[in-house]
Each structure stands twice: as C-alpha cells, then as structure tokens.
Amino acid sequence: MATLDVTEKVNVLVDAIGWEVFCEELMARMDEDALDAVCDRIAPRYGVELAGSRYAA
C-alpha cells in the first residue's frame, strides 16, 4: 500500500466515516488552543466574524 499524503488521508477518512464524524473526532483530539487558532484562520475566508478572534477584521 502506498503512503498517503495528509490530503489523501483526510479524503479517505471522510469518504469512510463522513464529515460530521470526522469533525467530531478531530475536535476531540485537538488541543483547545490549536482548534481555536484553526477556527480563527478559517473564519475570515468565509466572511465569518468570531468574537475574540485574533484575526477579526
């Protein structure tokens, strides 16, 4: 079996378990500060303003 890069791993997992379960599993395993930073980085891309975000407009 060939080694998968991270994007391929995510795609395989999402295909197998679905986005909702994947997100729940990811959130359960991420450090709170890391998850907060990810949310802060993603939100502006989609026009979402998060209270207390380090990247708020």
Biopython code that builds the backbone (N, CA, C, O; Angstrom):
import numpy as np
from Bio.PDB.StructureBuilder import StructureBuilder

atoms = [
    (1, "MET", "N", (0.842, -1.184, 0.000)),
    (1, "MET", "CA", (0.000, 0.000, 0.000)),
    (1, "MET", "C", (0.887, 1.246, 0.000)),
    (1, "MET", "O", (1.822, 1.344, 0.794)),
    (2, "ALA", "N", (0.600, 2.173, -0.868)),
    (2, "ALA", "CA", (1.370, 3.418, -0.978)),
    (2, "ALA", "C", (1.067, 4.331, 0.206)),
    (2, "ALA", "O", (-0.025, 4.299, 0.773)),
    (3, "THR", "N", (2.044, 5.135, 0.561)),
    (3, "THR", "CA", (1.865, 6.110, 1.628)),
    (3, "THR", "C", (1.016, 7.265, 1.119)),
    (3, "THR", "O", (1.254, 7.783, 0.027)),
    (4, "LEU", "N", (0.026, 7.668, 1.909)),
    (4, "LEU", "CA", (-0.864, 8.766, 1.531)),
    (4, "LEU", "C", (-0.367, 10.072, 2.126)),
    (4, "LEU", "O", (0.156, 10.091, 3.240)),
    (5, "ASP", "N", (-0.531, 11.176, 1.381)),
    (5, "ASP", "CA", (-0.249, 12.480, 1.981)),
    (5, "ASP", "C", (-1.458, 12.867, 2.839)),
    (5, "ASP", "O", (-2.480, 12.180, 2.822)),
    (6, "VAL", "N", (-1.340, 13.948, 3.574)),
    (6, "VAL", "CA", (-2.383, 14.314, 4.536)),
    (6, "VAL", "C", (-3.728, 14.583, 3.861)),
    (6, "VAL", "O", (-4.770, 14.215, 4.403)),
    (7, "THR", "N", (-3.723, 15.212, 2.705)),
    (7, "THR", "CA", (-4.983, 15.479, 1.999)),
    (7, "THR", "C", (-5.664, 14.177, 1.603)),
    (7, "THR", "O", (-6.880, 14.034, 1.734)),
    (8, "GLU", "N", (-4.873, 13.235, 1.121)),
    (8, "GLU", "CA", (-5.427, 11.935, 0.748)),
    (8, "GLU", "C", (-5.975, 11.197, 1.970)),
    (8, "GLU", "O", (-7.018, 10.548, 1.888)),
    (9, "LYS", "N", (-5.277, 11.295, 3.095)),
    (9, "LYS", "CA", (-5.755, 10.661, 4.329)),
    (9, "LYS", "C", (-7.104, 11.236, 4.748)),
    (9, "LYS", "O", (-8.022, 10.496, 5.103)),
    (10, "VAL", "N", (-7.214, 12.558, 4.702)),
    (10, "VAL", "CA", (-8.479, 13.210, 5.053)),
    (10, "VAL", "C", (-9.587, 12.733, 4.120)),
    (10, "VAL", "O", (-10.675, 12.385, 4.579)),
    (11, "ASN", "N", (-9.324, 12.716, 2.831)),
    (11, "ASN", "CA", (-10.336, 12.291, 1.864)),
    (11, "ASN", "C", (-10.789, 10.856, 2.090)),
    (11, "ASN", "O", (-11.982, 10.565, 2.007)),
    (12, "VAL", "N", (-9.855, 9.958, 2.373)),
    (12, "VAL", "CA", (-10.200, 8.559, 2.629)),
    (12, "VAL", "C", (-11.062, 8.450, 3.884)),
    (12, "VAL", "O", (-12.076, 7.752, 3.888)),
    (13, "LEU", "N", (-10.657, 9.139, 4.944)),
    (13, "LEU", "CA", (-11.434, 9.098, 6.187)),
    (13, "LEU", "C", (-12.823, 9.682, 6.013)),
    (13, "LEU", "O", (-13.803, 9.096, 6.475)),
    (14, "VAL", "N", (-12.923, 10.820, 5.359)),
    (14, "VAL", "CA", (-14.225, 11.460, 5.149)),
    (14, "VAL", "C", (-15.125, 10.564, 4.305)),
    (14, "VAL", "O", (-16.318, 10.444, 4.584)),
    (15, "ASP", "N", (-14.569, 9.943, 3.288)),
    (15, "ASP", "CA", (-15.360, 9.005, 2.478)),
    (15, "ASP", "C", (-15.869, 7.843, 3.324)),
    (15, "ASP", "O", (-16.987, 7.369, 3.127)),
    (16, "ALA", "N", (-15.049, 7.389, 4.262)),
    (16, "ALA", "CA", (-15.401, 6.224, 5.073)),
    (16, "ALA", "C", (-16.368, 6.546, 6.209)),
    (16, "ALA", "O", (-17.279, 5.768, 6.492)),
    (17, "ILE", "N", (-16.168, 7.706, 6.868)),
    (17, "ILE", "CA", (-16.959, 7.983, 8.079)),
    (17, "ILE", "C", (-17.849, 9.216, 7.975)),
    (17, "ILE", "O", (-18.703, 9.422, 8.838)),
    (18, "GLY", "N", (-17.676, 10.035, 6.951)),
    (18, "GLY", "CA", (-18.484, 11.244, 6.781)),
    (18, "GLY", "C", (-17.869, 12.447, 7.489)),
    (18, "GLY", "O", (-17.074, 12.307, 8.418)),
    (19, "TRP", "N", (-18.260, 13.637, 7.022)),
    (19, "TRP", "CA", (-17.703, 14.889, 7.556)),
    (19, "TRP", "C", (-18.027, 15.098, 9.023)),
    (19, "TRP", "O", (-17.162, 15.502, 9.800)),
    (20, "GLU", "N", (-19.267, 14.826, 9.406)),
    (20, "GLU", "CA", (-19.674, 15.092, 10.788)),
    (20, "GLU", "C", (-18.834, 14.290, 11.781)),
    (20, "GLU", "O", (-18.325, 14.840, 12.758)),
    (21, "VAL", "N", (-18.694, 13.009, 11.532)),
    (21, "VAL", "CA", (-17.905, 12.161, 12.430)),
    (21, "VAL", "C", (-16.435, 12.570, 12.381)),
    (21, "VAL", "O", (-15.774, 12.628, 13.418)),
    (22, "PHE", "N", (-15.922, 12.852, 11.188)),
    (22, "PHE", "CA", (-14.530, 13.286, 11.070)),
    (22, "PHE", "C", (-14.281, 14.538, 11.911)),
    (22, "PHE", "O", (-13.296, 14.612, 12.646)),
    (23, "CYS", "N", (-15.176, 15.520, 11.802)),
    (23, "CYS", "CA", (-15.024, 16.764, 12.565)),
    (23, "CYS", "C", (-15.110, 16.515, 14.067)),
    (23, "CYS", "O", (-14.336, 17.083, 14.837)),
    (24, "GLU", "N", (-16.045, 15.670, 14.485)),
    (24, "GLU", "CA", (-16.165, 15.340, 15.911)),
    (24, "GLU", "C", (-14.880, 14.693, 16.429)),
    (24, "GLU", "O", (-14.396, 15.036, 17.507)),
    (25, "GLU", "N", (-14.337, 13.764, 15.659)),
    (25, "GLU", "CA", (-13.100, 13.085, 16.057)),
    (25, "GLU", "C", (-11.928, 14.060, 16.103)),
    (25, "GLU", "O", (-11.116, 14.017, 17.027)),
    (26, "LEU", "N", (-11.841, 14.925, 15.120)),
    (26, "LEU", "CA", (-10.773, 15.916, 15.070)),
    (26, "LEU", "C", (-10.842, 16.847, 16.279)),
    (26, "LEU", "O", (-9.835, 17.099, 16.941)),
    (27, "MET", "N", (-12.036, 17.349, 16.555)),
    (27, "MET", "CA", (-12.217, 18.267, 17.683)),
    (27, "MET", "C", (-11.903, 17.589, 19.015)),
    (27, "MET", "O", (-11.360, 18.223, 19.919)),
    (28, "ALA", "N", (-12.237, 16.325, 19.139)),
    (28, "ALA", "CA", (-11.993, 15.598, 20.384)),
    (28, "ALA", "C", (-10.502, 15.395, 20.649)),
    (28, "ALA", "O", (-10.089, 15.193, 21.791)),
    (29, "ARG", "N", (-9.704, 15.451, 19.593)),
    (29, "ARG", "CA", (-8.285, 15.158, 19.735)),
    (29, "ARG", "C", (-7.370, 16.378, 19.651)),
    (29, "ARG", "O", (-6.176, 16.274, 19.932)),
    (30, "MET", "N", (-7.911, 17.516, 19.273)),
    (30, "MET", "CA", (-7.082, 18.718, 19.138)),
    (30, "MET", "C", (-6.996, 19.467, 20.456)),
    (30, "MET", "O", (-7.968, 19.559, 21.205)),
    (31, "ASP", "N", (-5.829, 19.993, 20.719)),
    (31, "ASP", "CA", (-5.626, 20.900, 21.832)),
    (31, "ASP", "C", (-6.546, 22.103, 21.627)),
    (31, "ASP", "O", (-6.721, 22.552, 20.494)),
    (32, "GLU", "N", (-7.130, 22.627, 22.692)),
    (32, "GLU", "CA", (-8.084, 23.735, 22.572)),
    (32, "GLU", "C", (-7.472, 24.955, 21.888)),
    (32, "GLU", "O", (-8.130, 25.599, 21.072)),
    (33, "ASP", "N", (-6.232, 25.275, 22.209)),
    (33, "ASP", "CA", (-5.578, 26.433, 21.587)),
    (33, "ASP", "C", (-5.372, 26.215, 20.086)),
    (33, "ASP", "O", (-5.528, 27.145, 19.295)),
    (34, "ALA", "N", (-5.025, 24.999, 19.700)),
    (34, "ALA", "CA", (-4.838, 24.695, 18.275)),
    (34, "ALA", "C", (-6.165, 24.789, 17.529)),
    (34, "ALA", "O", (-6.222, 25.345, 16.432)),
    (35, "LEU", "N", (-7.221, 24.254, 18.112)),
    (35, "LEU", "CA", (-8.541, 24.319, 17.486)),
    (35, "LEU", "C", (-9.009, 25.768, 17.369)),
    (35, "LEU", "O", (-9.589, 26.156, 16.354)),
    (36, "ASP", "N", (-8.759, 26.560, 18.396)),
    (36, "ASP", "CA", (-9.110, 27.980, 18.373)),
    (36, "ASP", "C", (-8.371, 28.700, 17.244)),
    (36, "ASP", "O", (-8.959, 29.507, 16.524)),
    (37, "ALA", "N", (-7.089, 28.402, 17.098)),
    (37, "ALA", "CA", (-6.291, 29.033, 16.040)),
    (37, "ALA", "C", (-6.799, 28.632, 14.655)),
    (37, "ALA", "O", (-6.857, 29.468, 13.754)),
    (38, "VAL", "N", (-7.163, 27.374, 14.480)),
    (38, "VAL", "CA", (-7.692, 26.912, 13.192)),
    (38, "VAL", "C", (-8.989, 27.646, 12.871)),
    (38, "VAL", "O", (-9.170, 28.123, 11.751)),
    (39, "CYS", "N", (-9.887, 27.740, 13.842)),
    (39, "CYS", "CA", (-11.155, 28.456, 13.629)),
    (39, "CYS", "C", (-10.902, 29.915, 13.266)),
    (39, "CYS", "O", (-11.540, 30.459, 12.365)),
    (40, "ASP", "N", (-9.964, 30.544, 13.975)),
    (40, "ASP", "CA", (-9.638, 31.944, 13.700)),
    (40, "ASP", "C", (-9.080, 32.141, 12.295)),
    (40, "ASP", "O", (-9.310, 33.183, 11.681)),
    (41, "ARG", "N", (-8.362, 31.169, 11.787)),
    (41, "ARG", "CA", (-7.786, 31.264, 10.444)),
    (41, "ARG", "C", (-8.821, 31.007, 9.354)),
    (41, "ARG", "O", (-8.782, 31.636, 8.296)),
    (42, "ILE", "N", (-9.746, 30.082, 9.610)),
    (42, "ILE", "CA", (-10.740, 29.708, 8.602)),
    (42, "ILE", "C", (-11.843, 30.749, 8.474)),
    (42, "ILE", "O", (-12.260, 31.063, 7.359)),
    (43, "ALA", "N", (-12.316, 31.282, 9.567)),
    (43, "ALA", "CA", (-13.484, 32.172, 9.585)),
    (43, "ALA", "C", (-13.405, 33.323, 8.580)),
    (43, "ALA", "O", (-14.365, 33.529, 7.839)),
    (44, "PRO", "N", (-12.309, 34.078, 8.521)),
    (44, "PRO", "CA", (-12.266, 35.208, 7.588)),
    (44, "PRO", "C", (-12.406, 34.808, 6.121)),
    (44, "PRO", "O", (-12.912, 35.587, 5.314)),
    (45, "ARG", "N", (-11.970, 33.624, 5.776)),
    (45, "ARG", "CA", (-12.086, 33.156, 4.387)),
    (45, "ARG", "C", (-13.535, 33.072, 3.940)),
    (45, "ARG", "O", (-13.834, 33.182, 2.751)),
    (46, "TYR", "N", (-14.434, 32.877, 4.899)),
    (46, "TYR", "CA", (-15.847, 32.694, 4.581)),
    (46, "TYR", "C", (-16.708, 33.837, 5.097)),
    (46, "TYR", "O", (-17.933, 33.727, 5.154)),
    (47, "GLY", "N", (-16.054, 34.945, 5.475)),
    (47, "GLY", "CA", (-16.778, 36.122, 5.918)),
    (47, "GLY", "C", (-17.434, 35.965, 7.273)),
    (47, "GLY", "O", (-18.383, 36.682, 7.591)),
    (48, "VAL", "N", (-16.939, 35.036, 8.075)),
    (48, "VAL", "CA", (-17.495, 34.805, 9.410)),
    (48, "VAL", "C", (-16.633, 35.545, 10.420)),
    (48, "VAL", "O", (-15.411, 35.396, 10.436)),
    (49, "GLU", "N", (-17.276, 36.340, 11.260)),
    (49, "GLU", "CA", (-16.545, 37.061, 12.295)),
    (49, "GLU", "C", (-16.768, 36.363, 13.627)),
    (49, "GLU", "O", (-17.906, 36.190, 14.063)),
    (50, "LEU", "N", (-15.689, 35.969, 14.264)),
    (50, "LEU", "CA", (-15.763, 35.284, 15.547)),
    (50, "LEU", "C", (-15.369, 36.242, 16.664)),
    (50, "LEU", "O", (-14.336, 36.905, 16.578)),
    (51, "ALA", "N", (-16.182, 36.318, 17.706)),
    (51, "ALA", "CA", (-15.856, 37.164, 18.858)),
    (51, "ALA", "C", (-14.543, 36.679, 19.469)),
    (51, "ALA", "O", (-14.367, 35.485, 19.709)),
    (52, "GLY", "N", (-13.640, 37.599, 19.713)),
    (52, "GLY", "CA", (-12.368, 37.260, 20.329)),
    (52, "GLY", "C", (-11.333, 36.697, 19.377)),
    (52, "GLY", "O", (-10.269, 36.256, 19.813)),
    (53, "SER", "N", (-11.623, 36.703, 18.091)),
    (53, "SER", "CA", (-10.676, 36.173, 17.117)),
    (53, "SER", "C", (-9.448, 37.064, 17.027)),
    (53, "SER", "O", (-9.547, 38.291, 17.058)),
    (54, "ARG", "N", (-8.313, 36.438, 16.916)),
    (54, "ARG", "CA", (-7.060, 37.187, 16.750)),
    (54, "ARG", "C", (-6.965, 37.821, 15.369)),
    (54, "ARG", "O", (-6.146, 38.710, 15.140)),
    (55, "TYR", "N", (-7.812, 37.353, 14.447)),
    (55, "TYR", "CA", (-7.750, 37.826, 13.066)),
    (55, "TYR", "C", (-9.005, 38.582, 12.660)),
    (55, "TYR", "O", (-9.286, 38.715, 11.469)),
    (56, "ALA", "N", (-9.758, 39.075, 13.621)),
    (56, "ALA", "CA", (-11.004, 39.792, 13.314)),
    (56, "ALA", "C", (-10.699, 41.038, 12.493)),
    (56, "ALA", "O", (-9.682, 41.704, 12.682)),
    (57, "ALA", "N", (-11.600, 41.323, 11.590)),
    (57, "ALA", "CA", (-11.420, 42.492, 10.710)),
    (57, "ALA", "C", (-11.688, 43.779, 11.458)),
    (57, "ALA", "O", (-11.586, 44.862, 10.880)),
]
sb = StructureBuilder()
sb.init_structure("model")
sb.init_model(0)
sb.init_chain("A")
sb.init_seg("    ")
for serial, (resi, resn, name, xyz) in enumerate(atoms, 1):
    if name == "N":
        sb.init_residue(resn, " ", resi, " ")
    sb.init_atom(name, np.array(xyz, "f"), 0.0, 1.0, " ", f" {name:<3s}", serial, name[0])
structure = sb.get_structure()
